[in-house]
Amino acid sequence: MSATDNVTMPEDGPSVEELALRAIVHSQFGHEQEGQRQNYLNTLGYKRKMTKTSPNKHANELHVCLSKRIYNAKYTVKSDDDFLNILLAEGKSTESEHKNHKLKYLFSETDTSKNILDVLVNPETYASDDDDEGSSTHSDANDVDPFDFPKLEAFIRFLLRLQPKLLKDHDSDYPLAWTILSPRTHCPKDTKASIIRFFSDNHPAFVKSLGKVVAGFSKNQGSKEQGERDINAIHLAIEQEIDFGKEVLQKLSKEIDSPVREESGKGKPLLFRKTGNTKKSCLHMALTAPFTKVKSNWATMLAELQPDLLMETWKLGKSDDTIVTPLQHFELQRNLILSQEKTKQSDGKQREGNQPQNKQLLPAETRSDVLTADELDTLADKLMYLCLTNVKKPPLDLQSFMFRNPDGNQISLRFKESQIVSEEFLSGLSYYMFHSTLKFVYIPLVRIDLDKGALSDKMSKVLSWDCPGEKKLFMIFDWLKRGGVKRVLDVIVEDMEKPHSDDVIFECLDTLQVETWNWKRPDISSELIFRAAGDSVRVVHLFCSGLESVLRSWSAPDGLPKLKKLSEVHVHMRQGLESGKTTNGYLTKFKTELETNFKIVNPGKKCTAYLKPLEITSSNHGGDGAKMTQTPKTKSDEQFEEDWMTVMKEFADFIRPLGEPANYKTHPIKIALIDDGVTPDEQLNGFIEKGRSWSTKDLPYNENYNSSYFEHGTNMARLIQLVCPFARLYVAKLDPPAFDRNGRVSFTIDSAAKAIEWAVKEKVDIISMSWSVERKDDGRPDIEALKNALRKAVEGVDGKGKILLFCANPDAGVDVKENKTYPWYFSQDIFCIGATSTKDGKPWDKISPHDGSCAFYLPGVELSIPGVDKSTLVDARKNTSFPPTWNSYNGSSLSCALAAGLSAMILYSARVQGVSIHEERWAWLKQADGMRSALKTLADNNKWIPVRKVFGDKDIGSAMKPDDRMKQLKFIVDNKYFANWKESSR
């Protein structure tokens, strides 16, 4: 049916187009009349796409004239009749002999898929006739805006009432949104933002159109350069600093990229789309200099709306070392600006040298809207807070996303149960550097020793308070605050045995902005929580002794409901003196009253109470049963002075007075211990240099490298330190710290590969790996990753930076004829170490006589390690002294640690004697051939190394003067370490 079938056209009366327009404006069309309405729209050009041979110049003329008429109107145009009259006036044909009317082009699209909306929103439409072709009314987006878009809003609403599908059916090759966002559309950024907000309000079709914008995807959408960039609407908005607001972004974030643009054939959320060539995410773009207020708003909006964007990566250069997350990119950019500013202040010149590849992104001149240093700090803190609170990843993963140097920005702290904590111990943790915001602090039942180390003034003041409650844990929180910690999101403290007073808890947590309160003390008052964390706390764990009066105080309007941000309350309840039925009644009433009162005190907000029975667990659990512990022996029973380790300890004492080698502070002997972590104590603190963890196992608050879940790594560290206390330990914690059914530590192969890669990057001299991996499934990704990591460590880069690698024999038993385990099986340059009795030097009976993999045998059977017998700690809070104990252990893993320590002592003592790190013989000794030669001179024919014959020589024991000691050391270095150097170097 045509329009003429429905419209009677007088011979000299209105045209078909005029009648159709009047009908659409004034008539009400029900569902049954939709077909008739569609005919009217068709009469006005809807669905009529012009071609190059069609008179589309008439459509262009009509659209431009209408736009100018509305824009330049001297009176306010509001009513439908006003708009109708304007349309009728502009729509009259100049060709009076024809009844064709220009209104037939009203809803037409041109050959470039533009319709009247594109013309209306383009400032170039309103250019003066005197302007040059292609000029605009606004050439500089930073100048005063002459384009008054609000003048057009009423007319656009009028057109969309007539035909809402002007937006919905707009061709995706050239959507209206592209007309607005295109850099070719010269329009101030604030005006572009207001136009986008206008169309997005109540027009879902426009939001879809906005989601289809991909510069360079369509042949119609821009230059070759834009096509190579392949950026979407969000990228364009950030690049031009168009802040169209959070509401529009929320709507836009629900859009999915077109599947045709993804190689996999599947679309993905628009926010995660990256630019074409550089693969830069929208958040990376927002965090690229110059750092303006608009880009800062964009960064915050994106991170709040989709926190996982903080984990996206961008590769700046060719190597994997240039891969950065948004926060790491932000850090790089800030550091570059700071360095440039310092250089300008010092000599007024731009510093030359090796700068990051994106230095061209820095501002060429100062802008008034660029953030100050304080504002940049605020932005960084906000983004890191969003990462810590909203990204659902373990703290260690978050740490790796947030910082380029995660080792120097720890975001959590966990103490070991029954760990001895003193001011001296805490001072020794200087290598464990905190960020200002911590994800959590977990303090189980620890032993506070007040006698070691000088107490701070605040600690002394707290101890002087006249209250019977405990005060000692203030030492830890005071230390954290002195170390620059300003916020702790989650606080977990075991405080059931001898509880701390309200005043002490307040002093501990005041100013830390705690969000999850889990201080496990019975019947803690809501007033204390309000005083210490009222402005920040969101989740509270409460422990009730069973008293109804306590529950009432918590649920009262002046109790927990005073906490404005509170959303969850978890009550752990003891039954107390009442029956179970009565106690459950108390809890039910508490839940109802708390949730009701919270809504009354905080209209529009909700808090949910969760009721749980109190979990009572023994404080003596976990690691002890998992250790390789035999019968504990007191020091009076063991024969430690006669064994292998005593000799090495005495040798360390022998060379200590000779002083450090030259340049040792900058070039120390570095040992990477790849194990299940190390729990530090006063003895190990000065030995540990830094660490990294790859633990992702769901073990609460136990991910950091400074906790060894089963103390395996801690014992290895003690052995290494005993043999060479002068080295620096680099702790790499594997994932997960767990024991297999045979009582051995197990871990993921992938984490082992990453740990070795980290050790290579840290340029360690020695790697100690007291574990083995069955050689199977070669080709599997994690196995290949392990082999690649081992290759880098063994071969170095261009033959430089080779590392001495020590691993443990698998101790698989006499029935295993061949050792086919990694790391040893990968390369003969990796030292496989086996266990032996410290008295007879024979291989342990768990090593097959047919297994020829062991390069050397060292003590590992009934080996005693100094430790703490936790069973003697009756009260973990009391300052009770306890006797040192020695626990006996078995396994080649112990021998491996001793071998790593021995090789470190060989390197260190050579340096002390005067061997320079620039000498050829030093480079030889640091490689596998050289160290193998040195160890062979110490070993007997059975590969057993009886160190007493060299390091326990009587001449060493009698040398007292420094010159005599140096003479004895020189003899060892020349005749043992380098005995075969000249022959090997030929």
N, C-alpha and C positions, 0 to 999 in steps of 0.2 A: 504494500500500500504506500503511495506517495503522499507527500504533504498536501498536494493539490486535491487529493481525494477527501481531505478533511477541512480544507479552508476554502471558503467561497471568496473569490477575488473579483471585486467590482472592476468594471472595465477601466475606469479612471480612478479607482480607489487605492487603498494601501496595497503594498506588495505582499507577496506570499511570506517573505522574510519578516516584514513588520508584523503581520498577523500572527506568525509563529512566535515572535518575541513577546508580543502582548499576552498571548495565551499562556506562555510559560511563566511570565511575571505575575499575572493576576489569577490564574486558574489553580484550583486544588486538584491534584491528580491522585486518585487512589490506586491501589495495586492493579485493579482491572483496567485502569486507563494508562498504564505504564507504556504500552505499545504506542498509543497516540502521542504521549509526551516524547517518546524517542523519535517519532517522525518529525516533530517540531525541531528537536535538536539537530537532526540530520539536515533539516532545511537551513539551519544556521551554521552549517559547516562541520558539525561534529562527525568524526570518523572519515573526514575528507582530507586526505593527505596530498599536498601539492607536489607536483614534479617540476623538473626544470623547464618543461615545455608548457606548464600551466601558468596562468597569470597570478602567481603567488605574490607578485608585487602589490596586488590589491589587498591581500591579507596583511602584508607588512605595513602598508599605508594605513589601513584601518586600525590595526593594533597600536601603531605609533601615535596616530591622531587621537584616538580614545585616551591613551595614557597621558598625553600632554594636556588634553582637555580637562581631565580629572585633576591632574597634578597642579595645573595653573589656574584652577577655578578661583574666582575672586570671592565666592560665597561658599558657605559650608554646604556640601552635598551629602545628604544623609539618607533620604527616603528612596524607596524603590522607584517611585515615579520620577524623581530627579534623575536617577541613573537611566531610566527608560527613555526619557526625553533626550538625554545626551546621546545615547546609543542611536536613537532614531535620527537625530540631526546629523551625526557623523556617518550614518549608514546610507544616506541618500546617494543614489548614483548620479554622476554628472552626465551620464548618457541617458537623457530623458526619453529618447525614443524607445529605449528598452525597459522592460519591467524588472530586469535583473537588478538586484539590490546588493550593495556591498556588505550588508549584514550576513550574506551567505558565507562570508569568510570569518565570522565572529569567533567560532570555535575551531577553525581550521588550524592544522599544523603546516609549517613550511617544509621544504625539502630537507632542512636540517633538524626536523622534529621539534621546532620551537612553536609554542603556542602563545596566546596573549599574556599568560602569566610570566613567561620569560621576558617579554618586552616590558611589562610593568615593573619588574624588580631590577631591571638593568639601568643604572644611572646614565649610561650612554644614550638612552632613549631621549633624555631631556637635555641633551647638548644643544647649545645655541647653533642656529643655522650658520653663524659666522665661523664656528669652530672648524678646524681641519677635519677631514674625514678620519674617523677612527679615534678622534679625541674624546675626552669625557669631561663631565662637569667637575670631576674630582680626580686629579692625577696623583695626588699625594695623600695616602691614607692617613697620614699623621696631621694633615691640615684640618681646618674647621670644616665640618661636614655640610655641604649645601644640599645634599640629597635628603629631603624630608619624607621618609617612607610612611610615617603615620597618615599623611594625606591620602595615601592609596589604600589603606587598610579596609575602609568601609566598602569601597568598590570591589576589592578582591573578595570580601565576604559575600557581596551581592552576586558576583560571578560564580562562586562556589555553591551558593544556594541554587542557582539556576542549573549548574552542572557540576556536582561534586566529583565526577569522574575526571575532571580536568587534571587532578593530581593522580588519581589511581591509575589511569590508563596512559599516563605520560610515558613516552618511549624510554626504555632503560638505557639506550645508547647515549642519550643526552638529557638526563633528568633535570628538572627545574633546580634541584639542589646544586647541580654542577654549575648552572648559570650564576648562582649566588656565591658559591665557594671558589669558583675559578680565579686564579691569580690575574687572569685577563680582565676580570670584572673589577674595574677600578672603583673601589668603594671603601670607606673607612671601616676598620674592623668592628667597631662598636655597632655600626649600622648593619653590617652583615650578620652580626650576632642577633640583633633585634628582629631582622627579617626571618632568620631561622627559628627563633622562638615563636614568632607570630604564626608561621605555617605549621609548626610542630604542635601547637596548642589545638587540641580537638581535631587534628587531621592526621590520623595514623598513616594514610597513604603517603603523605609527605615524608614521614619518618622512614618508611620503606624506600622511598625515592632517595633519601639521604644515605641510606645504607647501601644503595647500588652504585654510589659514586666511587669510581676507581680511575684515577687519572692515569691515562695511558692504556687502559684496557680496551676502550673503544677507539676506533680509528678517527672518530669525530671529536674526541675529547682532549685534544691538545697536541702539543709539539712532540717531536721525537724524544726530546729530553724528558718530557713528562711521561712518555710511554715507557722509557727505561726505568723511571722511578717507581711506577706502579704503586701509588699511594691512595689511601681511601679518604673518606670525609673527615675522620678524626685526625689523620696525619695532616691534611690540608688545614684544618682549623688550628692545630697546634703550630704549624709552620708559619701561619699568618697571624698567630696570636688572636684568634677569634674565640672569645669565651662565651659560648652560647648557653652555658649553665648546666647544673647538675640534673635538672629534670629532663632536659632534652637528651643528655648523655645516658640517663637511665633507660629512656625509651629506645635509644639507638643501640644500647648494649644488648638488647634482646634480638637484634637482627643477626642473621647468619650470612656469611659470605656465599656468593654464588658458587655452586659446585664446579662450574666450568673453569673456575680460576684455581682449583686445587688439583694437583697431579693425582691425588688419591681418588678423586671423584667425589669427595665428601667436603661439604662446607665446614667452616669452623667459626666460632664467635668473632664478630667484627673487631672487638677490642684486641684480639690476639693476632690479627693480621699484621704482617711485617712488610716493610717497603721492599720493592722489587729487587734492586741490585744489592743494597747494603744490608737487607734483612734486619732493619732497625725497628724495634717495637715502638708503639705510640708513647710508652712511658720513657723509653730512652730519648725520644725526641723532646719530650717535655722537660727532661733533665739535662738538656744540652745548652751550653752558654750561647747567648747571654741569658742569665737567669732573671727573667722579668716576673712581675706579679701575676700576669696572665698565665704564663707557663707554670708558675708555682701553683696556681689554682688548678690547672690541668693535672699536674702531677698528683696533687692531693685527691682530686675527684677520681682519677683513674685507680689509684691505690685503694681508696675507700670502696669503690664500686666493685673492683675485681682485684683483690689482694694477690692472686696468683701471678699477676703481671710483674710483681717484684722478683719472680723467679725466672723470667724470660732472659735470654742471653743474646748478645750481639758480638760478633767477631770483628774487632777493630782492624786487625792485620792478618797476616798469613798463618802465624803460629797459634797454637792453642792457648798460649800464655796471654793472648790479647782478647780472649773471650771474657766479656764483662756482663754482669747483671745491671739493671738500672741504677741501683745504689752504688755499685762499684764505678760505673761510668760517671755518676755524679761526683764521687770522691776524686776521680782523676781530673775532672774538669775544674773542680774547686782548687785542687792542689796546683794545677797549672796556672790558674789565675793568680793565686797567692804568690807563686814563684815569680811570675811576671811583675807583679806589683812590687815585690821586694827588689827585683832587679832595677825597676824604674826608679825606685827611691834611692838606690845606691849609686847608680851612674847615669840614670836617665836614658839608658839604651835598652833595646830589646835583647834579652839574653839569647845567645845562639847555642846550638847543640842539639842533643837528641830530645825532641819534644814529641808528645803523642801525635798520632797521625791526624787527629781531628782538631788541631790547633786553629785551623781556619774558621772554626765555628765561634771563636771568641769574638767579643764585640770590638769593632774597629774604633769606636769612640764611646765616651760615657753617655749613658742614657738615664733620664730622670726616673724611669720606672724600673731600673735594675735593683735587685734586692741588695740590702746591706749585708755585711758579714754576720751580724746578729740575726737577721731575717733568714739567711742561709742556714745558720745553725738551727733555728726553729724549724725550718722545713725538713732538714735532715733528721731531727729528733722525731718529728711527726711521722715521717715515712718509716723510720726504724720501728717506732711504736706500732704502726699498722702491720708491719712485717711480723713483729713478735706476737701480736695479739690475734691476728686474723689469718695468717698463713698456717695451714694445718700440717706442719712439718716438725720433726724433732729439733730441739735447740741447736744441735750441731749442724744440721742442714741450714737452718736460718743463719747461723754464724757465717757459713760459707757463701750465702747469698748476699749478706749485708756488707761484708768487708773484703777488700783486696788482701788484707793481712789478717785473716781470722785468728791466728795464733796470738796476736797482740790485742785482741778485743773479745775477751771471754764474756759470755752473756749468762753464765750460770755458775753456781757454786754448790758443791755437795761434799759434806764431810762423811767419813766412814764411821760406822758405829764403834764406840769405845775408843775412837781416835784421841790421842793426847794433843791438846791444843793449848798453846801458851803464846805470850807475846813474842818470844824468841822464834817459835815455829811460824807464826803469822808473818813476822818480818822476813823470814826466809822464803816466803812465797812471792817474792818480788818478781819472779819470772812469770807469774800467773797474772797477767795484766787484764783488768776489767774494763768493759765499756761502762758508760755512765748509767745505762739501763740494763738490769738483769732480768732474764726470763723467770728464774726462780733461785731461791736459796733454801737448801734443805739441810737441817741440822738434826741428826738423830741424837741418841744418848751418847754424848762425848765426854771426855774427861778434861776438865779445865785445870791447868796447872798455873797457879798464880806466882810461882817462885822463879820461873825462868823468863828472863827478859824484863826490861823496865816498863812498868805499867804507865799508861797515858794518864794525864791529869784528870780527864773525865772518868776513866775507869776507877781511879783512886777515890774520886768523889762519890761515885755510886757505891763503892764498897763501904764507904763510911756511913751510909744511911742506916738509921736505926729501925730496921724492919726484919722480921724473921724469915721472910721469903728469900729465895735464891737470887743472886745478882750476877753470877759469873758469865752468863751468855752475852752480857752487854759488851764484853771484850771483842766478840766477833763482829757485832754490828757497828761498834765504834771504829774498828779497823776498816770495815767496808766504807764507811762514810769518809774516813780520812784518806782512803784510796780513791775518792772521786765518784763513788756510787751515789746516784741521786734518786734512783727509782728501782724498786724491786716488785715485779708484778705479782709473783706468787711467793708466799712465805710459809714454809712448813717446818715446824719446830716440835720435837718430841719433848714434852715437859710434864709428864705425868708423875715421875718418881719424886722429885723435890721441886715443886713449882716455883716459878719466879713471881715476884709481886707485880701488882698493876703498874706501879711507878716505874719499875725496871722495864717492863714490856713496852710501856709508853716511850721511854727513852730509846729503846732499841729500834722501834718502828717509826717514830716521829720523823716527818719530812721525807720518808721513802715512798710515799704515794702507793701503798700496797693495794692491789686490786683483788687478790684472793687471799683471805685470811684463814690460815690453818695452824694456829698456835694451839697445840694440843695440851691445854690445861683445863681442868674441870671448872665448870660454872664461871667462866670468864664473863665480865660484865659488858653489856652493850655500850655503856658510857665510855669504857676504855676504848672500845673499837671506834666509837665516834670521835674521841679525842685524838687518837693516833692515826686514823685512816678514814675519817668521815667523808672527806671530799673525793675519795677515790675508790673505796672498796665496792666491789660488785658481787663477790661470792664470799660467803662466810661459812666456816665449819665450826660448829659448836659442840662441846662435850659436856653433857649434863650428868650429874651424879644421881639423878632420880628425883630431885626435889621439884614439886610443882611450883613453888614460889619462884624458882629460877626461870622456869618456862614462862611464867606470867610476866616477869620483868622483861624478858626478851620480846614478848609479843605485844606489850603495852604500847600505846601511841608514842610515848616518850622513850621507847626502847629501840629495837631494830628499825622500825619505820622511819626514824630520824635519818637513816642512811639513804640519801636521795638516789644514789646510783645502784642501790642493792637490787639484784635480780634473783639470786638463789641463796637459800639458807639450808645447810645440811646439818641436821641434828643427830648426833651419835649419843644414844641414851643407855645409861645403866639402869637396871631395874630398881636399885636402891632397896628401901625397906618395905615398899608396897608390893602387892601382888602384880603378876603380869597383866591381868585384866585392868587393874587400876592404872598402871603405868601407861598402857596403851591408850587408855581414856585421856590421860594427861596430854599425850602426844597429839591425839586427834584434835583436842580442844585447842592446843597451841597452834596447830597448822591453820585452823579456821580463823582464830583471832588474829594471827600475824598477817595473813593474806588480806583479811578484811580491813584491819587497821592501816595497813600499808596503802591500800587504795584510798582511804579517807585522808590520810596525811599527804599522799602524793597522787592527786587526781590524774587519771590518764596513764598511770604507771602500774606495773604488776611485779610482784615478787612471789616466787614459788618456794614453799618449804618442802624439803625431802627428809623423810624420817628413816633413820638407819639404826640398827642395834650397834652398840659399841664393839669394835673389833679389838679383842685383847690378845696380843701376841707376845711371845717370849722375846726378851731383848737379846737372847743368845741364839741367833740363827744366821743362816747364810754361809759365809765363806769357809768357816772352820772345817765343816764336813767335806768340802770340795777340795781342800788342799791335799797335797801328796804327803801328808804328815804321818810320820811314824810315832813311836813312843817318845814324848818329850824328855829331854835330858837336861839336868841342871849343869851349870858350868863346872861344878866340881867333878862331875862324872865323865865329861867328854874329854877327848885327847886332842883338843884343837891346836895346842901349841906345837904338836909334832907333825901336824899334817901340812899338806901342800899350801893351803891358804895362809898359814902363819908366815911361811917364808915370803910370800908376796907382800903381805902386810908389812913385814920388817924391811923389805926392800924399798917400799914406798917411804917408810920412815928414814931410810938411808939416804935417799936422793932429795928429800924435802928441803933440807937446809941449803941445798945448792941453788935454790931459787928457780923462778920460772924461766923458760926459754925465751929467747928474743922474739918479740912480736906475738907472744902467746895470747894476749888479750884479744887480738884481732884474728889470729889464726890458731885457735885451740884444736886439740884432738877431739873430734866429734863422733859420738857413737849413737846410732839410731837403734833403739830397742823396739822391735815390732812384736807386740804381745797383747795382753788384755788390760793394759793400763798400769799405772803405778800410783799407789796411795802414798803421798808424801809424808814424811815425818821430819823431825829436826835433823836427823842424820842425812836424809836424802835431799833436803831442800836446796842446799848449796850445790848439789850435783846435777840437778835437773835444769836444763837451759830453756827448753820450750817443749811443746807437744801438740799433737793433733789427734783427733778421734774420728773414727768412721763407724762408731757404734750406733746402730739404729734399732737395736733390739728393744722391745717394750719392757724395759726394766726401769721402773720409776726413778727419776732423778739420778741415774747412774751412767749417763752417756759420756761424761767428760773423761779426758785422759788422766786426770788426777784422782781417779778412783779405779782400783783393781778389784773387780767383783770377787774373784777367788784368790787374789794375792799372788798369782803365778808371776805376773809381770813385776810386782813389787819385789819378790824374792830374786828374780833375775837381775833387777837393778841393784839390789844389795850386793850380789856376788860381783857384778861388774865394778861397782864402786870399791869393794874390798880389795880387788886386784889393782885397779888404777883409779884412785880417788881424784886424780888431776884432770881427768877427761870431762867433757860436757855431754850430758845425756839428753837425747832427743827422743821423746816418748811418742810412739805411734800406737794408738789403741785400735784393735781390730773389732769387727762386728760378726757375730755377737759374742760377748763373753759368756760362754756356756761350756759345760763338760759333756763329753759323750758317755756312752754307757760303760766305757773302760776307765773313766775317771780322768780323761785327758782333755785339755782345753781345745775347743773347736771354734771355728770362725768361718766367715764367708771368704771365698777365694778372691772375690772382687775387692773386698776391703784390703786384703793383703797386697794386691796389685797397686791400689791407690796409696797405701802406706809406703811402698817401695818408691813409687814415683815422687812422693813427698820428700823422702829421704834424699833422693837424687837432687831434687830442687834445692834442698837445704845444704847441699855440698858436704855431706857427712863423709868421714873417712872410713867408718866401719858400720856394717849393719849386722845386728845380732837377731837371728830368727830361730828361736827355740821351738820349732814346729816343723812339720812335714806335710806334704799334700800328695795323695796317691796320684800317680801318673795314669790318667785314664781320660777318655773323652777329649783327646787333643782335637782342637778345632772349635771346641765350645767357647763362647765369647769370654767367659771369665778366665778360663785356662789360658787362652791366647793373650788376654790382658796381663796375666801374671808373667807369662814368658816375655812379653814386650818390656815390661817393667824390669825384669831381671836382666834383660839384654842391655838396657840403658845403664844399669848399675855396674854390670860386669865390663862392658866395652867402653863406657863413657861416651863423650861426644868428640868425634874426630880423634879418638884415642886418648883424650884428656879427661880427667875427672873420674878415673876408674876407682871403684869402691871395693874394699875388702869385705866379702860376704861370708858369714858363718851361719851354718844351720845345724840342726840336731839330727842324729840318726833316729829313725822311727821306732827303734826298740821293738821291732815286730816279732821277735822270738827266733829260736834256733831253726824253726822249720822254713823260714823265709831265706832263700838262697841268694837273692839279689835285691839290692835297694833300688827300686824304681819310683822313688818319690822326688817331687820338687821340694825345695829349690835345687838340691844337689844334682839331680839328673839333667838339669838344663845345661850346666857347664862344669867342666873339671876345674875351673878357676874359682868355684865356690867350695869353701872348706866344710866338709861334713865332719862333725865332731861326735865321738862316741864316749860313753861313760865307762869308767874303770874304777876298781878299788883304789883308794888312795895309798894302800900299802904294797900291793904286789904288781900293780900296773897292768893287770890282765883285763881284756874286754869283759864287760858285764855279761852275765849269762843270758840276758835278753837280746843280745846282739849275735846274730848267726855267725859262726866261724867262717862261713862261705861268703859273708858280706864284706867285700873289699872296698866299700865306699868311704870308710872313715880315713880321713887324712891324718888325724891324731886322736889320741885318747887322753882325757883329762878326768879329774875326780868327778864322780857323779853318783857313787853308791855310799849310802849312809853318810851323806854330806850334811854337816850341821850348819845351820844358818841362825844367827841371833834373831830373836823375835819376842813377842809379848804373849804371855799366856792369859787369854782373856778371862778364863775361868777364875782367876784370882781377883778380878775386879768386882767386888761385891756391890759397891755403889759407884756408878760411873761419874757421879757428880762430886764425890769426895776426893780430896787431894791425898790419896793414899799411895804410898810408895809400894813397889812390887819388885821382886827379884828378877834379874834378866834370865831368860830361858833360852835353850837351844833346841830347835826342832830338827829332826832328821828327815832327809828327803832322798829320793832315788830318781834317776833318769838322765838321759843324754841331754835333755834341755838345760840342766844345770851345767854340764860340761861345756855346752855351747856358749853360755854366758861367761864362763871362766876363760874360754879361748878368746872371746871378743875382748875381755878385759886385759888378757895377757898381751894381745896384739897392740892394744892401746898403750900399755906400759912400755912395750918395745919402741913404739913410735915416740912416745913422750920422753923416755930416757935418752933416746938418740938426739932429740932436740936439746935436752938439758946439757948433753955433752958437747954441743956446739954444731951439730949438723944443721945446715941451713935448708930452709924449705925451697931454696932456689937451686940446690945442688942436684946433679943427675942421680947420685946415689940415693938421695931422699926420694925422688920420683920412683926409683926402682924398688925401694923398700916399701913404699905405699901401695904397690901393686901386688897381685897374687904371687908372681914368681919370686919377688924379693921377700915377701913375708913367709912364703913356704920355705925358702932357703934359711931364713933366720930361725924359724921354728924347728927345722930339722937339726940345726946345730945344738938345740936344747934337748932334743928327743933321743931316746935310745932306739935300738933296732926294731922294737915292737911298736913304734909310733907313740909310745908313752913318754910324756914330758915330765920328768922328775926335776922340778925347778930348783931343788935344794942344791944340786951340784954346781949351779951357776949363780943363782941369786942368793943362795945361803952359804956361799963360800966363806971360810973363816977369815980370809983377808978382808972381805967386805965388813964382817962384824967387828974387826979390829980397827978399821979406818975411822978415825974420829975427826981429823982436821978436814976442812973443805978441799984442800989441795989433794990430800990422800984419797978422799972419796972420789974426786973427779978423775984421779989417775986410775982407780979401780973401775970406774964407770967407762972410761975410755977403752980399757982393755976388753970389757964385755962388748962394747959397741963395735970395735974394730975386728975382734976375733970371733965374735958370735953372729951379730946382726949382719955384718958386711963381710963375713968370711969368704963368701963366694961371689961377691959383687963384681970384682974385676974379671973373673972367669966368665960370668954371665953376660957382662957388658961387651965382650969381644964379638 
